[in-house]
Amino acid sequence: MAQSKIPANSLVHGLQRLVADVTTNSKPETAGLGQTICGTTSLLGFHANGVHYCGRPVSQLLQSHRFEDVAALLLSQDSFTDDQIADWSSVLQEPPAADLPPEELFGLVPAGARPVDLLPLCINLIRLFDSDPAGTASEERMRSVQRLLALLPDMLHQALEGGRSRSPNTGPSAATWTCKLLSVLRGGEQSFSQAEEHAVNALFIAQCLPQMRTACFVARVAASSPVAAMHSASTVFCSQLMNDPFQWCAELFLQLESPHEVDLWWQARKGRPVPFGFTSTVPDNRVRLIADICRTLLGSPDRIRVAAAAARLERLESRQHRLPTLDWVSALLMTLLGIPPDRQGLTIGIARLAGWAAQAAEQNKSGVELLPVLRYAEIEEAE
């Protein structure tokens, strides 16, 4: 009987599997993407003298720059001149005209909605209603991020108030973008001390660029559009705050009336560490910088009590060789600033928007594709 010159399907399939096995990375599939290096960033660096953004020490940025300037520095990857940074920052202080959704729309938001969940909603609404076109050129992408950040304080005010009141008058006492947001987060209060203005500015600078986390990775995956990356990352960030650790910290600070109460609370835990805000590794210098700023706000008995409770908890944790993280001292700073506990997660998400956009821009510029490959189940063909 004549034999076919076409190889059997099983032989072809076997050869294809052999080639795939030879060319596939030998790393076990069960390892996932953990500890995989997906690129190099120039945005964030850890040096002997502390953390740097685009090669500039954060300690200097906290002293001499507004958050608006740092956001421009990150988004331009330090390619802007001082004049360009000043022009970019001025837009954030004077929001552009835009056709935004009617105030009544926010009256439809359920009363029990978490404030942090309003962040991706506001971003999406600005994207939908803002008529300013956003092209694909790098300058236009920068402008779209700029417009979104500029419009965000008024949009968040309407969302938090359920459309019941107009945006607070942001006069000289709320001249900076971060002070506008502090006013919104504190329910429209516009009276700030110089120490508070410096503190909220430092908080946003310190928190805008964390190390690689899930939201950061999502921003890089959605790198073709920085605004889309901001929305995607903020959605993931909110989903990971289902048990909001910032709210938990703030409520704990406010609950403990004295160091004695801290000791009783600690003893009741029977040796279990505080579940959030501490690490066994040496923290970056932003922790110390924010902790120092916290000490500039101790102008009232209530603030002194809150700071004393936090300090006692830190001392107890140090016995187990655990040190406070940037998130811990940020929660303390937000509590001292009078930001309500349920709005502190929202505050951190807003601070990280510029960093997410900058990471998306850097990833898009690199041209590196981050989407991994799955091995799909195969059905063996019958002989």
C-alpha positions in Angstrom: 0.0 0.0 0.0 1.4 3.4 -1.0 2.4 5.6 1.9 1.3 9.3 2.1 3.9 11.9 1.8 2.0 14.2 4.2 3.2 13.6 7.8 0.7 12.5 10.4 -1.1 15.2 12.4 0.3 13.8 15.6 3.9 14.1 14.3 3.4 17.7 13.2 1.8 18.5 16.5 4.7 16.9 18.4 7.3 18.8 16.4 5.4 22.1 17.1 5.4 21.3 20.8 9.1 20.5 20.7 10.0 23.8 19.0 7.8 25.7 21.5 9.5 24.0 24.5 13.0 24.8 23.1 12.2 28.5 22.5 10.1 29.1 25.6 11.8 30.7 28.6 12.9 28.0 31.1 11.4 30.0 34.0 8.7 27.9 35.7 5.2 29.1 34.8 4.1 28.9 38.4 6.5 31.8 39.2 4.2 34.2 37.4 5.5 37.7 37.0 6.8 38.2 40.5 10.4 39.5 40.7 10.4 39.9 36.9 12.3 43.0 35.8 10.2 44.6 33.1 12.3 47.6 32.4 14.4 50.5 33.8 12.9 53.8 35.0 14.6 57.2 35.2 11.6 58.7 37.1 12.4 57.2 40.5 15.8 56.4 42.0 17.2 55.3 45.3 20.6 56.8 46.1 22.9 57.1 49.1 21.5 60.6 49.8 17.9 59.5 49.5 15.1 59.2 46.9 15.4 61.1 43.6 12.8 62.0 41.0 14.3 62.4 37.5 17.7 62.7 39.2 16.7 65.4 41.6 16.7 64.8 45.4 13.2 64.7 46.8 14.5 66.5 49.9 15.2 69.5 47.7 12.0 69.3 45.8 10.0 69.4 49.0 11.8 72.6 50.1 11.8 74.5 46.8 9.1 73.2 44.5 5.3 73.1 44.3 3.6 69.8 43.5 2.5 71.3 40.2 6.1 71.8 39.2 7.1 68.3 40.2 4.2 66.9 38.2 5.5 68.8 35.1 9.0 67.6 35.9 7.8 63.9 35.9 5.5 64.1 32.9 8.2 65.8 30.8 10.9 63.4 32.1 12.9 66.5 33.1 12.8 67.9 29.5 10.9 71.1 30.4 12.7 74.4 30.9 11.8 76.4 34.1 9.6 78.7 32.0 7.7 75.7 30.5 7.2 74.3 34.0 5.9 77.7 35.2 3.5 77.9 32.3 2.3 74.3 32.8 1.8 74.9 36.5 -0.2 78.1 36.0 -2.9 76.2 34.1 -3.5 74.0 37.1 -4.1 77.1 39.3 -6.5 78.6 36.7 -8.8 75.8 35.4 -9.6 76.1 31.6 -13.1 76.5 30.4 -14.8 73.2 29.8 -18.2 71.7 29.2 -18.5 69.5 32.3 -21.5 67.4 33.4 -24.3 69.1 35.2 -24.1 69.3 39.0 -27.4 67.3 39.3 -25.6 64.3 37.9 -23.8 63.7 41.2 -27.0 63.7 43.0 -27.5 60.2 41.5 -24.4 58.9 43.3 -25.6 56.6 46.2 -25.2 58.2 49.6 -23.1 55.3 50.8 -20.5 55.5 48.0 -16.9 55.6 49.2 -15.1 58.9 48.4 -12.2 57.0 46.9 -14.5 55.4 44.3 -15.4 58.9 43.1 -11.9 59.3 41.7 -12.2 57.1 38.6 -15.7 58.3 38.1 -14.6 62.0 38.0 -11.7 61.1 35.6 -14.0 59.3 33.3 -16.6 62.1 33.3 -13.9 64.7 32.5 -12.8 62.5 29.6 -16.3 62.2 28.3 -17.4 65.8 28.7 -14.3 67.8 28.1 -14.5 68.9 24.5 -10.8 69.7 24.2 -9.3 67.3 21.7 -6.5 65.0 22.8 -4.3 63.9 19.9 -1.5 61.4 19.9 1.5 63.8 19.8 3.4 64.0 23.1 2.5 67.7 23.6 -1.2 67.0 23.2 -1.0 64.0 25.6 0.6 66.3 28.1 -2.1 68.9 27.6 -4.8 66.3 28.2 -3.3 65.3 31.5 -2.8 69.0 32.4 -6.5 69.8 31.7 -7.7 66.8 33.7 -5.7 67.7 36.7 -6.8 71.3 36.4 -10.5 70.4 36.3 -10.3 67.7 39.0 -10.7 69.9 42.2 -14.1 71.4 41.0 -15.3 68.0 39.8 -14.4 66.3 43.0 -16.1 69.0 45.0 -19.3 68.4 43.2 -19.0 64.7 43.6 -18.3 64.8 47.3 -21.1 67.3 47.9 -23.6 65.4 45.7 -24.0 68.4 43.5 -25.6 70.3 46.4 -23.2 73.3 46.4 -21.0 75.3 44.1 -17.3 74.9 44.2 -15.6 76.9 47.1 -14.1 80.2 46.2 -10.4 79.4 45.8 -8.9 82.8 46.5 -5.4 83.8 47.7 -5.7 81.4 50.7 -6.0 78.5 48.2 -3.9 79.7 45.4 -2.0 76.4 44.7 -3.6 73.3 43.2 -2.8 71.3 46.3 -4.5 73.9 48.6 -7.6 73.8 46.3 -7.7 70.1 46.9 -7.2 70.4 50.6 -10.1 72.8 50.7 -12.3 70.3 48.8 -11.2 67.4 51.0 -11.9 69.3 54.2 -15.4 70.2 53.0 -14.8 73.7 51.7 -12.7 75.1 54.5 -10.4 77.7 53.0 -8.3 79.0 56.0 -4.8 77.5 55.8 -1.7 78.2 57.8 1.6 78.5 56.0 2.6 75.2 57.7 -0.5 73.5 56.4 0.2 74.7 52.9 3.7 73.4 53.0 2.5 70.1 54.5 -0.1 69.2 51.9 2.4 70.2 49.1 5.0 67.9 50.7 2.5 65.1 51.1 1.6 65.1 47.4 5.2 65.3 46.3 6.2 62.4 48.5 3.3 60.2 47.5 3.1 60.9 43.8 5.7 58.2 42.8 5.7 55.0 44.8 7.7 51.9 43.9 6.2 49.4 41.5 2.7 48.4 42.6 -0.3 46.9 40.8 -1.7 50.3 39.9 1.7 51.4 38.6 2.0 48.3 36.4 -1.6 48.8 35.0 -0.7 52.4 34.1 2.3 51.2 32.2 0.2 48.5 30.4 -2.3 51.2 29.3 0.6 53.4 28.2 -0.8 54.5 24.8 -2.9 57.2 26.6 -1.7 58.8 29.9 -5.3 59.9 30.7 -6.6 56.3 30.1 -3.7 55.1 32.2 -4.7 57.4 35.0 -8.3 56.1 34.9 -7.2 52.4 34.7 -4.7 52.8 37.5 -7.1 54.7 39.8 -9.7 52.0 39.3 -7.3 49.3 40.3 -6.1 51.5 43.2 -9.7 51.8 44.5 -10.3 48.1 44.1 -7.3 47.4 46.4 -8.7 49.7 49.1 -11.8 47.6 49.8 -10.6 47.5 53.4 -9.1 51.0 53.4 -5.9 51.0 55.4 -5.6 54.8 55.4 -9.1 55.1 56.9 -8.2 52.4 59.5 -5.1 54.3 60.5 -6.8 57.6 60.8 -9.6 56.2 62.9 -7.1 54.5 65.1 -5.2 57.7 65.7 -8.4 59.6 66.6 -9.6 56.7 68.8 -6.6 56.5 71.1 -6.8 59.3 73.6 -3.5 58.7 75.4 -0.3 56.7 75.4 -2.0 54.5 78.2 -4.8 53.7 75.8 -2.3 52.8 73.1 -0.6 50.4 75.5 -4.0 48.7 76.3 -4.8 48.4 72.6 -1.4 46.9 72.0 -1.7 44.4 74.8 -5.1 43.3 73.5 -3.4 42.3 70.2 -1.2 39.8 72.1 1.9 40.3 70.2 0.3 40.6 66.7 1.9 43.5 64.7 0.0 46.5 63.5 -1.5 45.2 60.2 -0.6 48.2 58.1 2.1 50.8 57.9 5.2 49.0 59.1 8.1 47.1 57.5 11.2 45.2 58.6 13.3 46.9 55.9 14.9 50.3 56.1 12.5 52.8 54.7 13.4 55.5 52.2 14.1 59.0 53.3 10.7 60.3 52.4 9.4 58.7 55.7 11.7 60.9 57.7 10.9 64.0 55.6 7.2 63.6 56.1 7.6 62.7 59.8 9.6 66.0 60.3 6.8 67.9 58.6 4.2 66.3 60.9 6.0 67.9 63.8 5.5 71.4 62.3 1.7 70.9 62.7 1.5 70.4 66.5 -0.3 73.6 67.3 -3.3 72.3 69.2 -3.9 69.8 72.0 -5.8 67.5 69.6 -3.0 67.3 67.2 -0.5 66.7 70.0 -2.6 63.8 71.2 -2.8 62.3 67.8 1.0 62.6 67.2 1.6 61.1 70.7 -0.5 58.1 70.0 1.3 57.5 66.6 4.7 57.9 68.3 3.8 55.4 71.0 2.7 52.9 68.4 5.9 53.4 66.5 7.9 52.8 69.7 6.1 49.6 70.4 6.5 48.3 66.8 10.3 49.1 67.0 10.6 46.5 69.7 9.8 43.9 67.0 12.3 45.7 64.6 9.5 47.1 62.5 9.8 50.6 61.1 7.0 53.0 59.9 6.4 53.3 56.1 5.7 56.3 54.0 2.0 55.3 54.0 1.9 55.3 57.8 3.4 58.8 58.2 1.2 60.0 55.4 -1.9 58.8 57.2 -0.6 60.7 60.3 0.0 63.8 58.3 -3.5 63.7 56.7 -5.1 63.3 60.1 -3.2 66.3 61.5 -4.3 68.2 58.4 -7.9 67.5 59.3 -8.7 65.4 56.2 -11.6 63.0 57.2 -10.6 59.4 57.6 -12.8 58.2 54.7 -11.2 60.7 52.3 -7.6 59.8 53.0 -7.5 57.0 50.5 -8.9 59.4 47.9 -6.2 61.9 48.8 -3.4 59.4 48.1 -5.0 58.4 44.8 -5.1 62.0 43.7 -1.5 62.4 44.6 -0.5 59.4 42.5 -2.3 60.5 39.3 0.7 62.5 38.0 3.0 59.6 38.8 0.8 57.1 37.0 0.6 59.4 33.9 4.4 59.9 34.0 5.0 56.1 34.1 2.6 55.6 31.2 4.4 58.3 29.2 7.8 56.7 30.0 6.6 53.3 29.0 5.0 54.5 25.8 8.3 56.3 24.9 10.3 53.1 25.5 8.3 51.1 22.9 8.4 48.0 25.2 5.3 45.8 25.2 4.4 44.6 28.7 1.5 42.3 27.9 2.6 38.7 28.9 1.7 35.5 27.1 -0.5 32.7 28.4 -0.1 29.0 27.5 -3.6 27.9 26.5 -5.0 24.4 27.2 -4.7 22.2 24.2 -6.8 19.2 23.1 -4.9 16.3 21.9 -6.0 15.1 18.5 -7.2 11.5 18.2 -4.8 9.1 16.3 
